Amino acid sequence: MLTTDFQPGSPCWLDLGAPDTDAAAAFYGELFGWEFHSLGSEAMGYGFFQQGGKTVCALGPLMDEDARSAWTLYFQTADADATTKAVEQAGGVVRVAPMDVFTEGRLAAYTDPAGAEFAVWQPGDTRGVDVVNDPGTLCWSELHTPDPAGARAFYGSVFGWDTEDMPMDGFTYTVLSTAGGGREAAFGGSMPEGPDEQPRWLPYFEVADADAIVARAQELGGRVVLPAATAEGIGRMARLADRTGRSSPSSRATTRRRRSPVRGRATPVATRRDGRHRAGGPTSGGPPGRRTHRRQQVP
């Protein structure tokens, strides 16, 4: 299961790039009860979403007028430079070369061979988000890809992840775990992408009731892309589009009321939002730490 005892290869940070950060902060604040704490004009509007005083993710403006709203997932690495070499050797594209974010850490961003974008974070003063697996926080990460076998090989080469295939209705779901951690270290999964879907990483946010989240999202101006449905033994899921993206970025809400076959524990609900931005770097420039700073520009 995902924890804040971040291990190499585990998700440790995520941020949202939005064309209208005020609208995004209002929408997700109403939906999840998050409080947005901006780092001010020196950070170009970047800031943290917090819950109970703990950071759950971050939000920043898009850096390109042609970009689309997107969540960027960061995976922990002990050495961003070594990971960058591994990505290149495995056939990935380096979108942002390793760069320091003051003393907070070091980041790099990539595109995998199938086109899914992701980033890594080498921790310094900032290790990652403060809380996971509570309602309103990250609880799972999922890769949608046109080439599951290629993704297994690529990410296995880069991060050394362990994998376990689980037959589903009409496809195979691959559970992802940090190297040597076994099923208890599972943090996400990989599955074939759907029709007309672009390769992408999707974060899930745990909630108490997927149906209530769907209703609330609609009240706030969001749109239901896929209505809530129950996946036997896993939970209840719905896919939503928030009101902030010009290109209708979407979210998924998942209520898991049974014992998860992956994580082996009762799991309430999750919501995820996805989209893509144009290649050229993560929207945020990485986890900037807990103090106001002058934001570094992405190359």
Order of alpha helices (4+ residues) and beta strands (2+ residues): beta-alpha-beta-beta-beta-beta-alpha-beta-beta-beta-beta-alpha-beta-beta-beta-beta-alpha-beta-beta-beta-beta
